[in-house]
């Protein structure tokens, strides 16, 4: 299996599709929505978007949290199903240690991307 390419969600249609996700998951203060890749791509591609509200803190706090989440997800991108993921958080996520943030975010992403039993 090849390593998936990690990118940002750029198309409006993808955000619209995420309003009716194929999968959802929550782990601690992190919530994830997932939709599979609509086109049959040759290479696996994972798109990730972040929706971090002002309730999480000021711009400095939100941007730091977004950067930390992006790095945590990049480290575990090989384990994810191809498609688009939307990650949202609570204020408590900003106070987590990086190892715990990585553990919770990857767990939520894997759960959202896996087929329902």
C-alpha positions in Angstrom: 0.0 0.0 0.0 1.3 3.4 -0.9 1.4 6.3 1.6 -1.6 8.6 1.1 -1.1 12.2 0.0 -2.3 14.6 2.7 -3.9 17.8 1.5 -6.4 20.5 2.4 -10.1 20.5 1.5 -10.4 23.1 -1.2 -13.6 22.4 -3.0 -17.0 23.6 -1.9 -18.6 20.4 -3.0 -16.5 18.5 -0.5 -17.6 20.8 2.3 -21.2 20.3 1.2 -20.7 16.5 1.2 -19.4 16.7 4.8 -22.8 18.1 5.9 -24.0 14.5 5.4 -21.0 12.5 6.4 -20.6 8.8 5.8 -18.8 8.4 9.1 -18.5 10.3 12.4 -16.4 9.8 15.5 -15.5 11.7 18.7 -12.6 11.1 21.0 -12.4 13.5 24.0 -12.5 17.1 22.7 -12.0 16.1 19.1 -14.9 15.4 16.6 -14.4 14.1 13.1 -16.7 13.8 10.0 -15.7 11.7 7.0 -16.8 11.3 3.4 -15.1 8.8 1.0 -13.3 10.1 -2.1 -16.0 10.5 -4.7 -13.7 10.0 -7.7 -11.8 6.7 -8.1 -8.3 8.1 -7.8 -5.1 6.3 -8.9 -3.3 7.4 -5.8 -4.8 7.5 -2.3 -5.6 11.0 -1.2 -6.6 12.2 2.2 -8.0 15.7 2.5 -8.3 17.3 6.0 -10.2 20.5 7.0 -10.3 22.1 10.4 -13.2 24.0 11.9 -11.9 25.6 15.1 -14.4 28.1 16.5 -13.6 31.3 18.5 -14.8 29.5 21.6 -11.5 27.7 21.6 -9.6 30.9 22.1 -8.1 33.9 20.3 -6.4 33.6 16.9 -3.1 32.7 18.4 -4.6 29.7 20.3 -6.7 28.6 17.3 -3.8 28.7 14.9 -1.5 26.9 17.3 -4.1 24.2 17.8 -4.6 23.9 14.0 -0.8 23.5 13.4 -0.5 20.9 16.2 -3.5 18.9 14.8 -2.1 19.1 11.2 1.3 17.7 12.4 -0.4 15.0 14.5 -2.5 13.9 11.5 0.5 14.0 9.1 2.4 11.5 11.3 -0.5 9.0 11.1 -1.8 9.7 7.5 -0.7 6.2 6.3 -3.3 4.6 8.5 -6.3 6.6 7.2 -8.8 5.7 4.6 -8.8 7.9 1.5 -11.4 10.7 1.5 -12.2 14.0 3.2 -12.1 14.5 7.0 -13.4 17.6 8.9 -11.9 18.0 12.3 -13.6 20.1 15.0 -12.5 20.7 18.6 -13.5 22.0 22.0 -11.4 24.4 24.0 -10.0 21.5 26.0 -8.0 20.3 23.0 -5.7 23.3 23.2 -4.5 22.2 26.7 -3.6 18.6 25.7 -0.1 17.4 25.4 1.0 16.6 21.9 1.2 12.8 22.4 -2.4 12.8 23.8 -3.6 15.1 21.0 -2.1 12.8 18.4 -3.6 9.7 20.0 -7.1 11.2 20.2 -7.1 12.7 16.8 -5.8 9.6 15.0 -8.2 7.4 16.9 -11.1 9.6 15.9 -10.0 9.8 12.2 -9.6 6.0 12.0 -13.0 5.4 13.6 -14.8 7.9 11.3 -13.1 6.4 8.2 -13.8 2.8 9.0 -17.0 1.2 7.8 -19.8 0.8 10.3 -20.1 -2.8 11.7 
